[in-house]
Amino acid sequence: MFEVIKATAVGVVRGIKASWHLYRSLPILAQWLISVPLAFGAMFSLIFGSMGLAFWGTAVAINAWVIGPAVGVISVLLAKAGIIILRDQRAK
C-alpha cells in the first residue's frame, strides 16, 4: 500500500517539476499572462468571496473557501490552455 502512495507522490512531484520547468521556459510575457489571472483570482476570492458578490446582483453570501477553489480551477484550466496554445504555435 505504501509503495502505491509513494509511487503516486513521486509522480505528482515529477509532474509539478515538469510543469514548473515548462512555465519557466516560456517567454516573460506568457508567464505574466498565466500568473496575473491566477493572482487576481486569488485576490478576488479573498477580498470579495465572503461579501456575497452583491454588486453582481446575487444576495447569496459566497464564502472565500467556496469561490476560491472554483476560481483556482478556472485559472489553472485557462493557464493550461494558454500553455497548449503556445506549445502548438511554437511547433509550427
N, C-alpha and C positions, 0 to 999 in steps of 0.2 A: 504494500500500500504506500509506504513512504517513498519507494522508488518511483511510483507514478507521480506523486506530488512533487518530488524533486525534479523529475524529467519535465513536468509541466512548468515549474518555476524557472528552470533553465531555459526552456523555450520562450517563456514570456520575457525574460531578461534579454535574450538574444534578439527578440522582436523589437523590444524597446531600443536596444543599441542600434539595430539596423535602421529603425525609423529616425532616430536622432542623427545618425550619420547621413542619411538621405536629406533630412531637413537642413543640416549644416552645409551640405554640398550645394544647396540651392543658392541662387543669387540673393543679395541682401533685400532687394525689393520683394521677391517672392517670400522670403522669411517674414518680412513685415506684413505682407498680405495674409499670411497664415496666422501670425501671433497677435496682431491687433484685434481681429474679431474675437479671438479667444479671451484676450484681456478685457475687452469691453463687455463681452458676455458675462464674464465673472463679476465685473464691477456692477453690471446691470442687475444681476441676480442678488448681489449682496445689498445694493442700495434700495432697489425698488421691489425686491421679491416679497418682503413682508408687508408692503404698503397696499397690496391688493390690486395694483395696476389700475387704480381708479381713473386715471387720466385716459385710459383706453375704453372706459365705459363699463368695465366689469366691477361689480360690487363684491366679488368674492375675494377674500384675502388669500393670497397665494404666498406660502412660506418660501423663504430663500432655499430651504433644503429640498423643496419640491421643484421649483423652477430652475435651480442651479444645475442639477444633473441633466434636465431636458435641454437647457441652453448649451451645456457642455457637449452633449451628444450631437446636437445640430452643428456646433462649431467644429467638432472633430470630423464629422462627415463632410462638411464644406472644405476643411483643410485637406482631407484625404482626396477629395475630388480635385482640388487645385493641384496637388502633387501629381495625380494621374494625368491631368491635362498637360502640365509642364513636362512630364516624362514623355508623353506622346509627341509633343511639339519638338522636344529635343531629339527624338528618334528620327524625325523626318529629315 
